[in-house]
């Protein structure tokens, strides 16, 4: 039951930012971190972003999903906000495929930015 709830909440994050469990909160944190990453990251910023994503503790309890293995297999691309958002879309689609959920269809940078970054001119 817990893993099905986790998977369902991940799906709903594309309609709302309201989290209801640790798994959906983890995805929200990851998406917003990527959305507010520097447009072009310095070597130090890239290191910090890689460290964040590679060491994030997986809060999604699912027998079909191992976050740490997925990140080792497909390391985060941290050179820019664009590359990181596109990596996140690929990572989430990998998660969705493992859970038999529909894949994200519109994974264009502009769409991802509009979804995850508040349009207030901040940063």
N, C-alpha and C positions, 0 to 999 in steps of 0.2 A: 504493500500500500504506500509506504513512504517514498519509494522510488517513482511510482506512478504520479504521485502528487508533485514531486520535484519536477518531473518532465513536463507535466501540465503547466506548472507555473512558469517554466522557461518559455513555453509557447506564448503565454499571455503577456510576457514582458514587451512584446512588440505592439501591444495596444495600450499599455499603461506602465508606469514606473512603480506601481504599488507592489511591493514584495510581500509574500506571505510565508516564506520559509527561507532557510539559509541558502539553499541552492539558487533561488531567484535573486536573492541579495548578492550572491557571488557574481552572477552574470551581470547584474546592474553595475556593480563596482568595476568589473572588467570593461564593459562597454563604455562607461563614462570616463574611465582612465584613458582608454584609447581615443575617445572623442576629444579629450582635452590635452592630448599629447602635443608636443611642439610640431608645428608645420614641417620643420626640418630639424631633426634632433642632433645635438652635438654628440660627440663620442661619450661624454659623461652621462648625458641624458639617455642615450641608447642603453648604456650599461644599467642605469637605474630602472628603466622600463623592462629590460630583459630579466633583471633580478626580481622585480615585482611579479611578472607573469610566470617565470619559471619556479618561483618559490611559494606561490599562492597555494594555500591549503585547500584541497577540494572539499567543498561542502555539499556536493551532489551525490547522494547515496543511490547508486544505480549499478547493478551487476554488469551492465553493458557498457559502462563508461569509466575510463580511468584517465582523469585530467592530466596527471603527471606524465603518463606514457604518451598521451596525445601531444603534449607540448614537447617532449623529447623527440618524437617522430616528426613533428612539424613546429620547429622553434619559432618564437615570435619574431616578426620582422619589424624592427624598431627605428628604421632610418627616418621615418616620417609618419605623420598622422595618417596620411593616405595608406601607407603600407600596413600600418598597425590595424586600422579599421577593416581593411580587406582581409588581413590575417584573422581577425576576430570573426568575420563572416564565414570564412572557411572553417574555423574551429567550431563555431556553433553548428554549421551544417554537418560536420563530422559527428558532433554530439547528437544532432537530430537524426541522422542516418542510423546511428547505433540504437536509437530508441524508437525507430519506425515512426518518427514524426515528419510532417511535411517540411521540406527544405525551404530556407529563405530564398525567395525568388529574385527580389530586387536588391542586389548587393553592390550597386554602384556607389562610388564614393560620395557623390552629392546626396543621394537618398539616405545613406548611413549617417552622414553629417547632420542632415535635417532631423533625423530621428533621435540622435543621441546627444547633440550639442545644442544648448539653448541659444537662440539667436538674440543675444543681448550685447554683442560686441565685446564681451569680456574675453580676454586672452585672444 
